[in-house]
Amino acid sequence: MFDTSTPAVVFKLDPNVLHHGGLGVIRSLGRIGIPVHAVQEDSLAPAAHSRYLRGRWLWSPDPAETDQVLSGLGELAERIRRPAVLIPTDDAGAIFLAEHGDPLRPYFRFAQPTRDLPRRLAGKYSMYELCRQLDVPCAAACLVGSWDEALDFAARVGYPLVAKLSEPWVTTKGKVRSTTIVQDADELAALYKRCGEAAVDGLMLQEFIPGGPGDDWFFHGYCDAAAVCLPAFTGVKERSYPAHAGLTSLGACAENDELQREATKLLERLAFNGIVDLDFRWDARDRRYKLLDFNPRLGAQFRLFRDSAGMDVALASYLDLSGQRIPAGRQPVGRRFLVENYDPIAAVRYWRRGELGLRSWASSVRGVDETAWFARDDLLPFLLMWLWMVCRAVARPWRRRRTRHPDLHRPEYVPGRNCEPGNATRRRQKRLFEEYR
Protein backbone atom coordinates (compact mmCIF):
# COMPACT_ATOMS: atom_id res chain seq x y z
CA MET A 1 0.00 0.00 0.00
CA PHE A 2 3.02 2.29 0.35
CA ASP A 3 5.68 3.59 -2.00
CA THR A 4 8.80 1.92 -0.59
CA SER A 5 11.30 3.16 -3.18
CA THR A 6 12.83 5.84 -0.94
CA PRO A 7 15.69 4.39 1.16
CA ALA A 8 15.90 4.95 4.93
CA VAL A 9 18.98 5.42 7.13
CA VAL A 10 19.09 4.62 10.86
CA PHE A 11 21.43 7.21 12.33
CA LYS A 12 23.07 7.33 15.77
CA LEU A 13 26.20 8.85 17.26
CA ASP A 14 26.22 7.17 20.67
CA PRO A 15 28.47 4.04 20.58
CA ASN A 16 25.92 1.70 22.17
CA VAL A 17 26.24 -1.65 20.42
CA LEU A 18 23.16 -3.08 22.21
CA HIS A 19 20.70 -0.36 21.23
CA HIS A 20 17.52 -2.27 20.39
CA GLY A 21 15.64 0.77 19.11
CA GLY A 22 17.70 0.85 15.92
CA LEU A 23 17.00 -2.82 15.29
CA GLY A 24 13.30 -2.09 15.70
CA VAL A 25 13.46 0.55 12.95
CA ILE A 26 15.33 -1.82 10.63
CA ARG A 27 12.69 -4.52 11.07
CA SER A 28 9.71 -2.16 10.99
CA LEU A 29 10.71 -0.61 7.66
CA GLY A 30 12.55 -3.56 6.14
CA ARG A 31 9.64 -5.97 6.49
CA ILE A 32 7.52 -3.93 4.09
CA GLY A 33 10.29 -3.69 1.51
CA ILE A 34 11.93 -0.36 2.32
CA PRO A 35 15.73 -0.45 1.65
CA VAL A 36 17.24 0.30 5.07
CA HIS A 37 20.83 1.33 5.78
CA ALA A 38 22.24 1.82 9.27
CA VAL A 39 25.18 3.53 10.95
CA GLN A 40 26.84 0.91 13.19
CA GLU A 41 29.88 1.21 15.44
CA ASP A 42 30.94 -2.41 15.13
CA SER A 43 30.76 -5.10 12.47
CA LEU A 44 29.54 -7.54 15.14
CA ALA A 45 26.77 -5.26 16.41
CA PRO A 46 23.57 -7.35 16.54
CA ALA A 47 21.53 -4.89 14.49
CA ALA A 48 24.22 -4.90 11.79
CA HIS A 49 23.28 -8.50 10.97
CA SER A 50 19.54 -8.16 10.55
CA ARG A 51 18.29 -9.80 7.38
CA TYR A 52 16.30 -6.63 6.68
CA LEU A 53 19.36 -4.39 6.49
CA ARG A 54 20.39 -3.35 2.98
CA GLY A 55 23.75 -1.86 3.98
CA ARG A 56 25.92 -1.25 7.06
CA TRP A 57 27.88 1.99 7.49
CA LEU A 58 30.62 0.95 9.95
CA TRP A 59 31.48 4.19 11.69
CA SER A 60 31.96 5.69 15.15
CA PRO A 61 32.50 9.43 14.71
CA ASP A 62 33.04 12.01 17.43
CA PRO A 63 29.81 14.10 17.64
CA ALA A 64 31.89 17.16 18.50
CA GLU A 65 33.68 16.94 15.13
CA THR A 66 30.98 18.54 12.99
CA ASP A 67 32.90 18.44 9.72
CA GLN A 68 33.76 14.79 10.27
CA VAL A 69 30.12 13.81 10.78
CA LEU A 70 28.93 15.85 7.80
CA SER A 71 31.63 14.35 5.61
CA GLY A 72 30.79 10.80 6.66
CA LEU A 73 27.08 11.25 6.02
CA GLY A 74 27.93 12.84 2.67
CA GLU A 75 29.93 9.73 1.74
CA LEU A 76 26.99 7.55 2.75
CA ALA A 77 24.69 9.62 0.54
CA GLU A 78 27.06 9.01 -2.38
CA ARG A 79 26.85 5.27 -1.74
CA ILE A 80 23.04 5.29 -1.65
CA ARG A 81 22.87 7.54 -4.75
CA ARG A 82 19.41 8.96 -4.07
CA PRO A 83 17.71 11.00 -1.32
CA ALA A 84 16.96 8.93 1.80
CA VAL A 85 14.89 9.40 4.95
CA LEU A 86 17.21 9.88 7.94
CA ILE A 87 15.91 8.66 11.33
CA PRO A 88 17.99 9.54 14.44
CA THR A 89 17.72 7.06 17.32
CA ASP A 90 19.69 8.92 20.00
CA ASP A 91 19.79 12.42 21.48
CA ALA A 92 23.19 13.22 19.99
CA GLY A 93 21.96 12.40 16.47
CA ALA A 94 18.75 14.43 16.84
CA ILE A 95 20.66 17.42 18.24
CA PHE A 96 23.28 17.24 15.50
CA LEU A 97 20.71 17.23 12.69
CA ALA A 98 18.81 20.16 14.20
CA GLU A 99 21.93 22.29 14.66
CA HIS A 100 24.14 21.26 11.75
CA GLY A 101 21.93 19.36 9.31
CA ASP A 102 21.26 22.07 6.72
CA PRO A 103 24.13 21.01 4.37
CA LEU A 104 22.64 17.49 4.33
CA ARG A 105 19.17 18.44 3.11
CA PRO A 106 19.92 17.87 -0.61
CA TYR A 107 20.73 14.24 0.24
CA PHE A 108 18.53 13.34 3.20
CA ARG A 109 15.00 13.99 4.38
CA PHE A 110 14.63 14.44 8.12
CA ALA A 111 12.49 16.32 10.64
CA GLN A 112 13.15 20.05 11.06
CA PRO A 113 12.42 21.19 14.63
CA THR A 114 13.60 24.63 15.76
CA ARG A 115 17.39 24.65 15.75
CA ASP A 116 17.94 24.90 19.52
CA LEU A 117 14.86 22.93 20.64
CA PRO A 118 16.22 19.33 20.71
CA ARG A 119 19.23 20.38 22.83
CA ARG A 120 16.99 22.22 25.32
CA LEU A 121 14.59 19.29 25.55
CA ALA A 122 17.29 16.60 25.83
CA GLY A 123 19.09 18.46 28.62
CA LYS A 124 17.57 17.50 31.97
CA TYR A 125 17.85 20.89 33.62
CA SER A 126 17.15 22.94 30.49
CA MET A 127 13.97 20.86 30.05
CA TYR A 128 13.02 21.65 33.65
CA GLU A 129 13.51 25.38 33.01
CA LEU A 130 11.40 25.16 29.85
CA CYS A 131 8.64 23.37 31.76
CA ARG A 132 8.63 26.15 34.35
CA GLN A 133 8.32 28.75 31.59
CA LEU A 134 5.38 26.93 30.00
CA ASP A 135 3.74 26.01 33.32
CA VAL A 136 4.04 22.29 32.56
CA PRO A 137 3.82 20.05 35.67
CA CYS A 138 7.23 18.58 36.49
CA ALA A 139 9.30 17.44 39.46
CA ALA A 140 11.27 20.10 41.35
CA ALA A 141 14.93 20.15 40.37
CA CYS A 142 18.22 21.83 41.21
CA LEU A 143 21.40 22.15 39.14
CA VAL A 144 24.20 21.50 41.61
CA GLY A 145 26.69 24.35 41.81
CA SER A 146 28.34 23.24 45.04
CA TRP A 147 28.05 20.65 47.79
CA ASP A 148 26.20 23.14 49.99
CA GLU A 149 23.57 23.66 47.27
CA ALA A 150 23.09 19.90 47.03
CA LEU A 151 22.55 19.66 50.79
CA ASP A 152 20.14 22.61 50.79
CA PHE A 153 18.01 21.05 48.04
CA ALA A 154 17.97 17.68 49.81
CA ALA A 155 16.87 19.35 53.03
CA ARG A 156 14.09 21.18 51.20
CA VAL A 157 12.53 18.24 49.31
CA GLY A 158 13.72 15.29 51.42
CA TYR A 159 15.04 11.83 50.53
CA PRO A 160 15.03 9.79 48.37
CA LEU A 161 16.26 12.00 45.55
CA VAL A 162 16.80 11.36 41.86
CA ALA A 163 20.26 12.34 40.61
CA LYS A 164 20.75 12.83 36.88
CA LEU A 165 23.56 14.00 34.64
CA SER A 166 22.22 17.36 33.55
CA GLU A 167 23.04 16.94 29.86
CA PRO A 168 23.46 13.84 27.63
CA TRP A 169 27.01 14.92 26.79
CA VAL A 170 28.19 15.22 30.43
CA THR A 171 30.66 12.42 31.19
CA THR A 172 31.87 10.95 34.48
CA LYS A 173 34.12 8.29 32.86
CA GLY A 174 31.59 5.57 33.58
CA LYS A 175 31.58 6.17 37.35
CA VAL A 176 27.97 7.39 37.53
CA ARG A 177 24.82 6.27 35.72
CA SER A 178 22.79 8.86 33.88
CA THR A 179 20.01 8.39 36.46
CA THR A 180 20.44 7.24 40.08
CA ILE A 181 18.09 7.10 43.06
CA VAL A 182 19.81 8.47 46.18
CA GLN A 183 18.42 7.19 49.47
CA ASP A 184 20.25 9.32 52.06
CA ALA A 185 22.97 11.91 52.66
CA ASP A 186 25.75 9.30 52.67
CA GLU A 187 24.77 8.06 49.21
CA LEU A 188 24.55 11.65 48.00
CA ALA A 189 28.06 12.39 49.27
CA ALA A 190 29.44 9.26 47.60
CA LEU A 191 27.74 10.13 44.32
CA TYR A 192 29.00 13.71 44.44
CA LYS A 193 32.54 12.46 45.00
CA ARG A 194 32.36 9.98 42.09
CA CYS A 195 31.17 12.72 39.75
CA GLY A 196 34.35 14.70 40.40
CA GLU A 197 34.57 17.93 38.41
CA ALA A 198 31.39 17.03 36.51
CA ALA A 199 29.36 17.48 39.72
CA VAL A 200 29.45 21.27 39.40
CA ASP A 201 26.81 22.25 36.81
CA GLY A 202 26.85 18.67 35.47
CA LEU A 203 24.76 17.02 38.17
CA MET A 204 21.06 17.69 38.64
CA LEU A 205 19.05 16.67 41.68
CA GLN A 206 15.37 16.04 41.18
CA GLU A 207 12.49 15.56 43.57
CA PHE A 208 11.47 11.91 43.89
CA ILE A 209 7.77 11.52 43.16
CA PRO A 210 6.37 8.60 45.17
CA GLY A 211 4.52 6.05 43.09
CA GLY A 212 3.66 2.43 42.64
CA PRO A 213 2.49 0.01 39.95
CA GLY A 214 0.69 1.84 37.17
CA ASP A 215 2.09 5.28 37.99
CA ASP A 216 4.93 5.40 35.41
CA TRP A 217 3.71 6.30 31.92
CA PHE A 218 5.27 7.12 28.58
CA PHE A 219 4.03 8.80 25.42
CA HIS A 220 5.29 8.13 21.89
CA GLY A 221 4.26 10.10 18.84
CA TYR A 222 5.27 11.61 15.53
CA CYS A 223 4.65 15.31 14.79
CA ASP A 224 4.56 16.57 11.23
CA ALA A 225 5.79 20.01 10.11
CA ALA A 226 2.58 21.60 11.46
CA ALA A 227 3.14 19.93 14.89
CA VAL A 228 0.12 17.68 14.37
CA CYS A 229 0.79 14.48 16.28
CA LEU A 230 -0.24 11.35 14.36
CA PRO A 231 0.07 8.65 15.50
CA ALA A 232 0.08 9.17 19.28
CA PHE A 233 0.37 6.38 21.85
CA THR A 234 0.34 6.03 25.65
CA GLY A 235 1.75 3.15 27.67
CA VAL A 236 2.61 1.99 31.19
CA LYS A 237 6.15 1.18 32.31
CA GLU A 238 5.77 -2.03 34.33
CA ARG A 239 9.51 -2.52 34.97
CA SER A 240 12.66 -0.60 34.15
CA TYR A 241 16.40 -1.16 34.15
CA PRO A 242 17.82 0.03 36.50
CA ALA A 243 14.79 -0.45 38.75
CA HIS A 244 12.57 2.67 38.87
CA ALA A 245 15.24 4.79 37.16
CA GLY A 246 16.01 3.54 33.67
CA LEU A 247 14.79 2.33 30.30
CA THR A 248 11.63 0.28 29.92
CA SER A 249 12.32 -3.44 30.24
CA LEU A 250 8.64 -4.44 30.35
CA GLY A 251 5.85 -2.18 29.15
CA ALA A 252 2.21 -2.32 28.10
CA CYS A 253 0.04 -0.20 25.83
CA ALA A 254 -2.81 1.42 27.76
CA GLU A 255 -5.40 4.09 27.01
CA ASN A 256 -4.91 7.41 28.81
CA ASP A 257 -6.88 10.19 27.16
CA GLU A 258 -5.89 12.80 29.74
CA LEU A 259 -2.17 12.16 29.32
CA GLN A 260 -2.47 12.07 25.54
CA ARG A 261 -4.23 15.45 25.51
CA GLU A 262 -1.59 17.00 27.76
CA ALA A 263 1.30 15.62 25.69
CA THR A 264 -0.09 16.64 22.31
CA LYS A 265 -0.94 20.10 23.65
CA LEU A 266 2.66 20.51 24.84
CA LEU A 267 4.01 19.45 21.45
CA GLU A 268 1.77 21.98 19.72
CA ARG A 269 2.98 24.77 22.01
CA LEU A 270 6.58 23.81 21.26
CA ALA A 271 5.85 23.57 17.50
CA PHE A 272 7.78 20.32 17.61
CA ASN A 273 8.52 18.33 14.46
CA GLY A 274 9.72 14.72 14.58
CA ILE A 275 9.51 11.60 16.73
CA VAL A 276 9.16 12.03 20.51
CA ASP A 277 9.40 9.83 23.59
CA LEU A 278 8.12 11.39 26.84
CA ASP A 279 8.24 9.94 30.38
CA PHE A 280 5.64 10.88 33.00
CA ARG A 281 4.84 9.88 36.57
CA TRP A 282 1.43 10.23 38.20
CA ASP A 283 1.71 12.29 41.38
CA ALA A 284 -1.11 11.31 43.75
CA ARG A 285 -0.30 14.27 46.01
CA ASP A 286 -1.75 16.81 43.58
CA ARG A 287 -3.29 14.33 41.12
CA ARG A 288 -1.26 15.46 38.11
CA TYR A 289 1.06 13.82 35.59
CA LYS A 290 4.60 15.17 36.01
CA LEU A 291 6.94 15.26 33.01
CA LEU A 292 10.25 13.58 33.93
CA ASP A 293 12.06 13.23 30.58
CA PHE A 294 11.62 14.59 27.06
CA ASN A 295 13.51 12.62 24.41
CA PRO A 296 13.40 14.47 21.05
CA ARG A 297 13.93 11.24 19.12
CA LEU A 298 12.70 7.68 18.79
CA GLY A 299 12.25 5.71 22.04
CA ALA A 300 13.87 2.28 22.20
CA GLN A 301 10.56 0.57 23.08
CA PHE A 302 8.62 2.14 20.19
CA ARG A 303 7.72 -1.28 18.72
CA LEU A 304 5.29 -1.73 21.61
CA PHE A 305 3.01 0.61 19.69
CA ARG A 306 1.74 -0.62 16.35
CA ASP A 307 -1.82 0.46 15.63
CA SER A 308 -4.60 -1.18 13.66
CA ALA A 309 -3.37 0.52 10.46
CA GLY A 310 0.09 -1.03 10.93
CA MET A 311 1.62 2.30 11.98
CA ASP A 312 4.41 2.86 14.46
CA VAL A 313 6.28 6.14 14.87
CA ALA A 314 9.21 5.07 12.66
CA LEU A 315 6.96 4.14 9.74
CA ALA A 316 4.84 7.28 10.25
CA SER A 317 8.01 9.39 10.08
CA TYR A 318 9.10 7.60 6.89
CA LEU A 319 5.74 8.11 5.19
CA ASP A 320 5.50 11.79 6.08
CA LEU A 321 9.09 12.60 5.07
CA SER A 322 8.69 10.72 1.79
CA GLY A 323 5.54 12.71 0.96
CA GLN A 324 2.94 10.05 1.74
CA ARG A 325 -0.19 10.09 3.85
CA ILE A 326 -0.16 8.56 7.34
CA PRO A 327 -3.24 6.34 7.76
CA ALA A 328 -5.11 6.62 11.06
CA GLY A 329 -5.56 3.56 13.25
CA ARG A 330 -6.58 2.50 16.75
CA GLN A 331 -4.11 2.16 19.61
CA PRO A 332 -3.25 -1.51 20.38
CA VAL A 333 -4.48 -1.56 24.00
CA GLY A 334 -3.05 -4.48 25.98
CA ARG A 335 -0.09 -5.07 23.69
CA ARG A 336 3.08 -5.77 25.72
CA PHE A 337 6.82 -5.35 25.05
CA LEU A 338 9.83 -7.10 26.65
CA VAL A 339 13.58 -6.39 26.51
CA GLU A 340 15.04 -9.88 26.98
CA ASN A 341 18.57 -8.96 28.04
CA TYR A 342 17.61 -6.32 30.62
CA ASP A 343 14.34 -7.46 32.19
CA PRO A 344 15.80 -10.51 34.04
CA ILE A 345 18.47 -8.24 35.57
CA ALA A 346 15.83 -5.66 36.45
CA ALA A 347 13.66 -8.39 37.98
CA VAL A 348 16.49 -9.30 40.39
CA ARG A 349 16.61 -5.70 41.60
CA TYR A 350 12.82 -5.66 42.12
CA TRP A 351 13.06 -9.00 43.94
CA ARG A 352 15.71 -7.64 46.30
CA ARG A 353 13.38 -4.75 47.10
CA GLY A 354 10.58 -7.20 47.89
CA GLU A 355 8.49 -5.97 44.96
CA LEU A 356 8.56 -9.08 42.76
CA GLY A 357 8.57 -12.84 43.13
CA LEU A 358 9.63 -15.61 40.76
CA ARG A 359 6.08 -16.66 39.93
CA SER A 360 4.86 -13.11 39.38
CA TRP A 361 7.86 -12.39 37.11
CA ALA A 362 7.24 -15.55 35.05
CA SER A 363 3.57 -14.66 34.77
CA SER A 364 4.38 -11.09 33.69
CA VAL A 365 6.60 -12.14 30.76
CA ARG A 366 4.33 -14.91 29.53
CA GLY A 367 2.62 -14.08 26.26
CA VAL A 368 4.32 -10.77 25.46
CA ASP A 369 3.46 -9.51 21.98
CA GLU A 370 6.78 -7.95 20.98
CA THR A 371 10.36 -8.53 22.07
CA ALA A 372 13.31 -6.23 21.55
CA TRP A 373 15.63 -8.84 20.05
CA PHE A 374 13.94 -12.16 19.30
CA ALA A 375 12.09 -12.52 16.00
CA ARG A 376 11.41 -15.80 14.24
CA ASP A 377 12.13 -14.25 10.86
CA ASP A 378 15.36 -12.53 12.00
CA LEU A 379 17.26 -14.68 14.53
CA LEU A 380 20.89 -13.63 14.11
CA PRO A 381 20.61 -10.30 16.03
CA PHE A 382 19.12 -12.19 18.99
CA LEU A 383 22.02 -14.66 19.06
CA LEU A 384 24.64 -11.93 18.73
CA MET A 385 22.99 -9.95 21.53
CA TRP A 386 23.48 -12.86 23.94
CA LEU A 387 27.07 -13.27 22.75
CA TRP A 388 27.74 -9.66 23.70
CA MET A 389 25.99 -10.06 27.06
CA VAL A 390 28.06 -13.15 27.91
CA CYS A 391 31.31 -11.43 26.87
CA ARG A 392 30.47 -8.40 28.99
CA ALA A 393 29.63 -10.54 32.02
CA VAL A 394 32.89 -12.50 31.74
CA ALA A 395 35.00 -9.39 31.18
CA ARG A 396 33.29 -7.24 33.84
CA PRO A 397 36.00 -7.62 36.55
CA TRP A 398 38.71 -6.46 34.13
CA ARG A 399 36.72 -4.03 32.07
CA ARG A 400 38.21 -0.64 31.36
CA ARG A 401 36.34 2.32 30.08
CA ARG A 402 35.66 1.84 26.38
CA THR A 403 37.00 4.56 24.13
CA ARG A 404 36.31 5.30 20.52
CA HIS A 405 38.79 3.60 18.26
CA PRO A 406 40.47 6.06 15.89
CA ASP A 407 40.17 3.65 12.95
CA LEU A 408 36.37 3.87 13.14
CA HIS A 409 36.43 7.63 12.66
CA ARG A 410 36.71 6.72 8.98
CA PRO A 411 33.49 5.10 7.80
CA GLU A 412 33.40 1.82 5.95
CA TYR A 413 30.42 0.72 3.88
CA VAL A 414 29.37 -2.94 3.83
CA PRO A 415 26.49 -3.48 1.35
CA GLY A 416 24.30 -6.19 2.84
CA ARG A 417 24.91 -8.88 5.41
CA ASN A 418 26.23 -11.36 2.85
CA CYS A 419 28.97 -9.05 1.57
CA GLU A 420 32.20 -10.09 3.32
CA PRO A 421 34.91 -7.45 4.01
CA GLY A 422 38.52 -7.98 3.01
CA ASN A 423 41.21 -9.66 5.13
CA ALA A 424 42.61 -6.37 6.46
CA THR A 425 39.14 -5.30 7.50
CA ARG A 426 38.56 -8.67 9.20
CA ARG A 427 41.75 -8.28 11.22
CA ARG A 428 40.79 -4.77 12.28
CA GLN A 429 37.26 -5.85 13.20
CA LYS A 430 38.63 -8.73 15.29
CA ARG A 431 40.96 -6.32 17.07
CA LEU A 432 38.09 -3.90 17.73
CA PHE A 433 35.87 -6.68 19.05
CA GLU A 434 38.58 -7.69 21.54
CA GLU A 435 38.88 -4.06 22.64
CA TYR A 436 35.11 -3.60 23.01
CA ARG A 437 34.90 -6.75 25.13
MOSUL-V570674 format. One record per pair of residues at least 24 apart in sequence whose C-alpha atoms are under 8 Angstrom apart, sorted by the first residue. I is the first residue (numbers start at 1). J is the second residue. D is the distance in Angstrom with one decimal. If there is no record, write none. Layout:
I	J	D
I	J	D
This chain:
2	324	7.9
3	324	7.9
4	32	7.6
4	33	6.2
4	34	4.8
4	35	7.7
5	34	6.6
5	35	7.5
6	34	7.1
6	35	7.4
6	82	7.9
6	83	7.1
6	84	5.8
6	85	7.2
6	322	7.0
7	34	6.2
7	35	4.9
7	36	5.9
7	37	7.6
7	80	7.9
7	82	7.9
7	83	7.3
7	84	4.8
7	85	6.3
8	34	7.1
8	35	6.3
8	36	4.8
8	37	6.2
8	84	5.2
8	85	4.6
8	86	5.9
8	87	7.4
8	318	7.6
9	36	5.8
9	37	4.7
9	38	5.3
9	39	7.5
9	84	6.7
9	85	6.1
9	86	4.9
9	87	6.1
10	36	7.5
10	37	6.3
10	38	4.5
10	39	6.2
10	86	6.3
10	87	5.2
10	88	6.2
10	89	7.0
11	38	6.3
11	39	5.4
11	86	6.6
11	87	5.8
11	88	4.7
11	89	6.2
11	93	6.7
12	39	6.5
12	40	7.9
12	88	5.7
12	89	5.6
12	90	5.6
12	92	7.2
12	93	5.2
13	60	6.9
13	61	6.8
13	62	7.5
13	63	6.4
13	90	7.1
13	92	6.0
13	93	5.6
14	90	6.8
14	92	6.8
14	93	7.9
15	41	6.0
15	60	6.7
15	404	7.9
16	41	7.8
17	41	6.8
17	42	7.1
17	45	5.4
17	46	7.4
18	45	7.2
18	46	7.1
18	385	6.9
19	300	7.4
20	47	7.6
20	300	6.1
20	301	8.0
20	372	5.9
20	373	6.9
21	89	6.9
21	298	7.5
21	299	6.7
21	300	3.9
21	301	6.4
21	302	7.2
21	372	7.8
22	47	7.0
22	89	6.4
22	300	7.5
23	47	5.0
23	50	7.6
23	373	7.8
24	300	7.9
24	302	7.7
24	303	6.4
24	372	7.2
25	314	6.2
26	50	7.6
26	52	6.3
26	53	6.3
27	52	6.1
28	314	7.4
28	315	7.0
29	314	7.7
29	315	6.4
41	408	7.4
42	429	7.5
42	432	7.8
42	433	7.6
43	429	6.6
44	384	7.5
44	433	7.5
45	381	8.0
45	384	7.4
45	385	7.9
46	380	7.2
46	381	4.2
46	382	7.0
46	383	7.9
46	384	5.2
46	385	5.6
47	381	5.7
48	381	7.8
48	417	7.6
49	380	6.5
49	381	6.0
49	417	5.8
50	378	6.2
50	379	8.0
50	380	6.7
50	381	6.0
50	417	7.5
51	378	6.1
51	417	7.0
53	416	6.4
53	417	7.2
54	415	6.3
54	416	4.8
54	417	7.5
55	413	7.1
55	414	5.7
55	415	4.1
55	416	4.5
55	417	7.3
56	413	5.8
56	414	5.0
56	415	6.1
56	416	6.7
56	417	7.9
57	411	6.4
57	412	5.7
57	413	4.6
57	414	6.3
58	408	7.2
58	411	5.5
58	412	5.0
58	413	6.1
58	414	7.4
59	408	5.1
59	409	6.1
59	410	6.4
59	411	4.5
59	412	6.5
60	404	6.9
60	405	7.8
60	408	5.2
60	409	5.5
60	410	7.9
60	411	7.5
61	408	7.0
61	409	4.8
61	410	7.6
62	409	7.3
63	92	7.1
63	96	7.6
66	100	7.5
70	101	8.0
70	103	7.8
70	104	7.4
72	410	7.6
72	411	6.4
73	104	7.8
74	104	7.2
74	107	7.7
76	413	7.7
77	107	6.1
77	108	7.7
82	107	6.9
83	107	4.7
83	108	5.2
83	109	7.0
84	108	4.9
84	109	6.0
85	109	4.6
85	110	6.0
85	318	6.4
85	321	6.6
85	322	7.1
86	110	5.2
87	314	7.7
88	297	6.4
88	298	7.1
89	297	5.9
89	298	5.3
89	299	7.4
89	300	7.8
90	297	6.3
90	298	7.2
91	118	7.8
91	122	6.5
91	168	7.3
91	295	6.9
91	296	6.7
91	297	6.4
92	168	7.7
92	169	8.0
94	118	6.7
94	296	6.8
94	297	6.2
95	119	5.6
109	321	6.1
109	322	7.6
110	321	6.6
111	224	8.0
111	225	7.7
111	273	5.9
111	274	5.1
111	321	7.5
112	225	7.4
112	273	6.0
112	274	7.2
113	271	7.6
113	272	5.6
113	273	4.8
113	274	7.0
114	272	7.5
118	296	5.6
121	294	5.8
121	295	6.8
121	296	6.7
122	167	7.0
122	168	7.0
122	293	7.8
122	294	6.1
122	295	5.7
122	296	6.5
123	166	5.9
123	167	4.4
123	168	6.4
124	164	7.5
124	165	7.4
124	166	4.9
124	167	5.9
124	204	7.5
124	293	7.1
125	166	5.6
125	167	7.5
125	204	6.8
127	293	7.9
127	294	7.3
136	290	7.9
136	291	7.6
137	288	7.3
137	289	6.8
137	290	5.0
137	291	6.3
138	289	7.8
138	290	4.3
138	291	4.8
138	292	6.4
139	206	6.5
139	207	5.5
139	208	7.4
139	209	7.2
139	290	6.3
139	291	7.2
139	292	6.8
140	206	5.8
140	207	5.2
141	204	6.8
141	205	5.6
141	206	4.2
141	207	6.1
142	204	5.6
142	205	5.2
142	206	6.5
143	201	5.9
143	202	7.4
143	203	6.2
143	204	4.5
143	205	6.5
144	199	6.8
144	200	5.7
144	201	5.5
144	202	7.3
144	203	5.7
144	204	5.8
144	205	7.1
145	199	7.7
145	200	4.8
145	201	5.4
146	199	7.9
146	200	6.1
147	192	7.8
150	205	7.4
151	185	8.0
153	205	7.8
157	207	6.3
158	207	7.9
159	183	5.8
159	184	6.0
159	208	7.5
160	184	6.4
160	207	7.9
160	208	6.1
161	205	6.7
161	206	6.0
161	207	5.6
161	208	5.1
162	205	5.8
162	206	4.9
162	207	6.3
162	208	5.7
163	203	6.9
163	204	5.8
163	205	4.6
163	206	6.2
164	203	5.9
164	204	5.2
164	205	6.4
164	206	7.6
165	202	5.8
165	203	4.8
165	204	6.0
166	201	7.5
166	202	5.2
166	203	5.3
166	204	5.2
167	202	7.0
170	198	7.1
170	202	6.3
171	198	7.1
172	196	7.4
172	198	6.4
173	401	7.0
174	401	6.7
179	245	6.0
179	246	6.9
180	245	6.4
181	245	6.9
209	281	7.4
209	283	6.4
210	283	7.0
211	281	7.6
211	282	7.1
211	283	7.1
211	284	7.7
213	238	6.8
214	238	7.0
215	281	5.5
215	282	5.0
215	283	7.8
216	279	7.5
216	280	6.0
216	281	4.6
216	282	6.6
217	279	6.0
217	280	5.1
217	281	6.0
217	282	7.7
218	277	7.0
218	278	5.4
218	279	4.5
218	280	5.8
219	260	7.3
219	263	7.3
219	276	7.8
219	277	5.8
219	278	5.0
219	279	6.6
220	275	7.5
220	276	5.7
220	277	4.8
220	278	6.6
220	299	7.4
220	302	7.1
220	313	7.4
221	275	5.9
221	276	5.5
221	277	7.0
221	313	6.0
222	273	7.5
222	274	5.5
222	275	4.4
222	276	6.3
222	313	5.6
222	316	6.8
222	317	6.5
223	267	7.9
223	272	6.5
223	273	4.9
223	274	5.1
223	275	6.4
223	276	8.0
224	273	5.4
224	274	6.4
224	320	7.1
225	272	7.8
225	273	5.4
225	274	8.0
226	271	7.1
226	273	7.4
227	267	6.6
227	268	5.4
227	271	5.2
227	272	5.4
227	273	5.6
228	268	7.1
229	264	6.5
229	267	7.9
230	316	7.7
230	326	7.6
230	328	7.5
231	311	7.4
231	312	7.3
231	313	6.7
231	316	7.2
231	328	7.1
231	329	7.9
232	260	7.4
233	260	7.3
233	305	6.7
233	331	6.5
234	259	7.6
234	260	6.7
239	343	7.5
239	346	7.2
239	347	7.8
240	343	7.3
240	346	6.4
241	342	6.4
241	343	6.9
241	345	7.5
241	346	5.1
242	346	6.0
242	349	7.8
243	346	5.8
243	349	6.2
243	350	6.5
248	301	6.9
248	339	7.7
249	337	7.8
249	338	5.7
249	339	4.9
249	340	7.7
249	342	6.0
249	343	4.9
249	346	7.5
250	336	7.4
250	337	5.7
250	338	4.7
250	339	6.5
250	343	6.7
250	365	8.0
251	304	7.6
251	336	5.7
251	337	5.3
251	338	6.8
252	304	7.2
252	333	7.9
252	334	6.1
252	335	5.7
252	336	4.3
252	337	6.3
253	304	6.9
253	305	6.9
253	331	7.8
253	332	6.5
253	333	5.1
253	334	5.3
253	335	5.3
253	336	6.4
254	332	7.9
254	333	5.1
254	334	6.2
255	331	7.8
255	333	6.5
259	289	7.2
274	317	7.2
275	313	6.6
275	314	7.7
275	317	7.2
301	337	7.3
301	372	7.5
303	337	7.6
303	370	7.1
303	372	8.0
304	335	6.7
304	336	6.2
304	337	5.2
304	369	8.0
304	370	6.4
305	331	7.3
305	332	6.6
305	335	7.6
306	331	7.2
306	332	6.5
307	331	4.9
307	332	5.3
308	332	6.9
335	368	7.4
335	369	5.9
335	370	7.9
336	368	5.2
336	369	5.3
336	370	6.4
337	368	6.0
337	369	6.2
337	370	4.8
337	371	5.6
337	372	7.4
338	365	7.3
338	368	6.7
338	370	6.5
338	371	4.8
338	372	6.2
339	371	5.9
339	372	5.0
339	373	7.2
340	371	6.9
340	372	6.8
340	373	7.0
341	385	7.9
341	386	7.5
341	389	7.6
388	437	7.9
391	437	6.1
392	437	6.1
395	437	6.6
399	437	7.7
402	435	7.7
402	436	6.4
405	432	7.6
